[in-house]
Each structure stands twice: as C-alpha cells, then as structure tokens.
Amino acid sequence: MSQSQTKTAGMVPDRVLRHRWETPMLAICGIITIAAFAASIYVFLFMPEAGDSETEGSIREMLQGAALLPLLALAILVTRYFMAAGLRSGSVKAGPEQFPELYAMHVSLAEKLGLARIPDLYVANGNGVVNAYAFACDYRRRYVVVHAEIARLVDDYPDVVAFVIAHELGHHKLGHVRWWRNVIGIIPGGLIFPGRAMVRAQEYSADRVATTVCNQCSQGIGLLSVGPYLQHRVSSGPYMAQAVEEEKSWFVRFANWVADHSVNTKRYLALRAIEEHGLDRHGPLFL
C-alpha cells in the first residue's frame, strides 16, 4: 500500500495497524501474570511453611506477593484518578477558545481515526522535555497531554505536531491505555522480554496509526531527537544515512533490545519504510 493510499485508511482494521509482535507480546505477558497468580495461590494453600534453603524461601515469598495482584490492580485504578486530577489541575485544557489551532487539529485527527469518544487535550509545561502521552481513567475520562515544547510548533510545523498527536491518539484507538493492560504488565514489566518488548511494539503500533492520517511522519523523529529549536534543520538525507549506518552496530541493537521505546533511528527507518511501501512493513522489535 502506497503513502497516498494510507492517507485514506483512517478506518483500517486494528489488526492491520498493530505491529505484528504486539499481540504475541501481550499474550505472553497475560500468561505470565496468570501463571504467577495461580502459583501464588498454590503456595498459600499447599506450601505455607518456609523452605529449608534461602533460595526456596525467596521464591516462596515472591510467589506469595503475587497473590496481592488484585489489590495492586485496585490501587492502580484509584491512582489513575489521582494522576488525572493532577494532570487537569496542572495543565491548560485546549478547546475552541484555548489553543484553537491545536484543538482543531486534535479533533480532526481523532475523527479521521474513527474514535467514538475524543479524548480531552491538555497542554503542559515540559520544562524543556519534549514529550506527549496518552492517559485514561475509564471509557469517559481519556486524555492526550502535549508538552508546550511541541505545541509551540503548531503554526510553523503542523505536520510534525500532527504526527505527535496522532501517535498519542493511536494509543487510545488501539486500547493501549486500558486499565487491564497496566495490570498484566505489572509482573513482566521489569523484564526485557516480554515486558519491554510489549511496550516497544505498542509504540511502533501507535506510529503506524499516525501514518494513516498524517503526512511525512518520519519528520517527527527529528523533533524527538534534537528538540523544537533545531528540528527544522534536520535534513532527511543525512539522517537517513545515519540511521542506516547505525543499523550495523550491535551495541545500538542491544540498546534497542533493553529499551521500552525503540531507539529513534529504528523508528525513523520504520516510518520511512511505511511511507514508501505501506503498512505491510514493520519496524524491528528485537535486533
């Protein structure tokens, strides 16, 4: 599918938008979570006494801790509402009369993506940090937060800002912000595999969503790499050459393996591949 075709693909099925490794990683995380919880119940019921060895005792304590997963899940749910309260009270909500250009872009992208409920958009002070994120408490309370360092570019570089917003809306569209995903990510979350791999796959998926409604998404990687003051001076040719060269480095590949977000050069190559060849191309998740 060509770049021009993807621009009309706002209603592409979610299974096509997802990175090919997202669902397998999610399934493995779910299996680990269920297995750990089941093992913890077994330990409580049939192995109440401490073991003879220190290692056995440590394993038993760890498994018994997994039995608290339902309480931790409830704590996460409550915490999300407190986090949302801090978000709303510490940021500025965009609307028709507040950051109207940014708000209009946000609404337009959400409608193109076919979101049944448009998340609220907030602008926050990033204190120099270039970032944006998606967040949700429940079905009705959904948010996209964009740091001012990105929002300030909406007039001069709308394509770059649109990519960032569409990426965050992609997380909402594909359900990445759902409460239960946080729950099944608790136990495997600290593991390189599958926990961090699942997060990387979700980031790739959100990038893929953005390509269906935005132009030249790969330019957004320049913003993430050098910030809002020099992103317009990043030349695609030299940066492409750099990204291709970095693909040869096993240290870069290892850095990508242990990260929860794929390194920028790999994201750039993945976006360029989609822009040129369509959604049948997927970014490398592991090496």
N, C-alpha and C positions, 0 to 999 in steps of 0.2 A: 504493500500500500504506500503510495507516494505521500509527500508532505501535503500536497493540495487536497488529497483525499482525507487525510486525518483531520483537516480543518472542518469537515462536515460530520465528524464522527463523535459529536457530543453525547450520543446515546449508544456508544459502543458497549457491548456487554461487559460486565465487570470482570468476567473470567479472561477476557482478552486484554483488559487494561492491567491486570495484575502481572507482576513479574512471575516468571514460570516457577520460581522457587518459593514464592510467598506461602502458598497453601501447604506445600510439604513441610516447611519450617513451622508453620502454625500447628499442623497436625502433630509433629514431633513434640513441640512444647506442651500441647494438650496431653499427650500420652505420658510425658514425664511428670506433669502435675498430678494427673490421676493416679499414676503408679506410686508417687511419693505419698500421696494422701492415703491410698489403700494400705501401703506398707506401714504408715504411722498408726493406723487403726489396728493393724495386726500386732504391732509391737505393744500397744496399750493393752490389748486383750489377752495376748498369749506370751508376751515376754516382759513382764513387769519388773523382774529383778535385774540388777546391774550385772553385766558380764564380768568374766574373770580378767579379761585383758582391757587395757586402756583404750585400744582401738575399737573393740566391740562396744565399750561403753559410750564412746564418742559417736559412733554410728547410731546407736540406740537413741541417744539424746537428740541427734539431728532429725531422725525419723519421727520422734515424738513431737518435736517442734513443728513438723509439717502438719500435725493434726490441728494446729491452730489456724490453718489456712482459711477456714470460713470466717473466723473472727477478723483476720487480717483483711480479707476481702471486704467485710463490712466497714472496717476502718478506712480502707482506700476510698470507698464510696462517700463516706462522710467527709473525708479530707478533700475530695474533689470539689465539694460545695464551698468549703472554706477557701480553697485556692481560687475558685471562680469569684468569690466575694472580694478577695484581694485584687484580682485582675480588674474587675469592674470599677472598683473604687480608686485604683491607682493609675488608670489609663483613661483615654478620651474615646468615647464611642463615636464612630463615624456614622453619618446619616446625610440626608438631603441638604441639611444646612450646616453640617460639620464635616469638613474634608469631602465636599460633594464629588469631586472628580474621582477620588479614591473609592468612595462608596459606590458610585455608579459603575465603576469597573468591577468591583466585587460582586454586585448584584448581577451584572451582565454575565460574568463568568459562571456564577452559580446557576443561573438559568440555562446557560448553554450546556452545563454538565447534567442538567435534569434533576437537581437536588429538590426534593419535596419540601424541605424547610431550609431557608437560607440562614446560615449562622450569622450571629452578630459580629460586626467588625470593630476591633479596637486598635488604637494607635498608642504605643507605649514608648517611653524613653529607654533606649537601649544602652545609654552611657557609653556609646562608641561601638557596641557589639552589633554586628549585622545579623539579624535573626528574625524569624517569624515562626509561629507554631499554631497548631490546631488543638482545640481542647473541648471537652464536653462533660457535662454532669449527667445528663439524661437526654432523651429524644428532643425535648423542647429547648433546653439550655445548651446551646452549641456556640462556639466562639472561634474566630480567627484573630490572632494578635499579630500585628506587624510593627516592628520597631521603627521609630522615626527615621533612623538612618536609611531605611529602604523607602518609606512613604514619601520622603522629600523628593524622590526622583520621578514622581508620577507624571509631572508635566513634561520633563525633558526626555525621559527614557521610559515611556509607558510600557513597552514590550517587556522590559526587564522586571518591572513591578508586577505586571500581569502574570508572568511566569511564577513569581514567588506566591502570589495569592492563589493562583490556580493549583499550585503544588499543595498548599495547605487545604484547599477545598477538596483536593483529591483524597486526602486522608479522611475527610468526612464522607465522601462518596463511597469509599471502599471499606468504611467501618473500622478504621484503624484506631479511632479514639473511643471505642466502646469499652465499657467498664470491664466486661468479662475478658477482653484481651489483656488488660492490665493484670488481671488475676492469674491467668495461666502463664503470664510472663514472669511472675514473682520468683519461682524456684529456678527455672532455666535462665533467668535474666542475667545472672552473673557469669554464665558460661559463654565462651567464644562460640561454641556450637551446642545447641541451635539458637540460643537466646539472641546474641548479637547478630547472627546471620538473619534471623527473622526481621529484626529492625532494619537492617540494610535492604532486605527485599522489599519491605514496605516503603522505604524511601525511593527506591527505584520505581515502584508501582505509582507513587504519587507523581514522580517526574513524568511517567508515561501518560497519566491522566492529563497533565498540563499540556502535553504536546497535541492533544486533540482540540484544544481551544485557543492556543497561543501561537504566535509566530516567533521563530528563532529563539527557542527556549534555551539553547546552549549558551546564549549570551549572558544568561543569568548566572552562570558559573563564574564569570568574571567578577560579578558583584560579590559573590561569596568569597572569592579568592583575595581580592585587593581592596574591597570596601567601596563606599559610594563616591569617593572623591577621584578615584583613578579608573573605575570600571570602564568608562567610556574610552579609555586609551588602551585597553587590552585588544590587540589585533588577533583575529581568529586564526590567520595562517601560522604565525609563530607559536601561538598557544596550542594549536593542533599538533604541530611538530613536537612540542614539548611533551604533550600527552602521549603521543605515540612512542617517544623515546623512553618515557617513564614506564611504559608497559614492559620494557625489557628488564627492569630492575626487580629482583626477587625481594628486596627489602621493602619496596613500595607495595608489592603484592602482599607481603606479610603484614604491613601496616594496615592495608585494607582488610585483611582477614580478621584482625583483632579489633577493628573499629565498629561502632554501631551505625555510623554513616559512611558510605563509600567515599574514598578519597576523591577530591574534586576532579582530578584528571580522568579518572574512570567514569565519573558521572558525565563529564563533558563528552567523552568518546561515545558513551551510551546514547546521549541525547542527539549527537550528530548522526549516529547510525539510524536512529528512528526518523530524524528529519529527512534523511536521504533515502531510506529504504522502507520505512513504515514500522508498525508495531510488532512485526514478526521478529524484530531484533531485540535482544535482551542484554542488559549490562552484566558483566561478570560478577558473580556474587562471592566467589571464593578466592580465585587466583587471577 
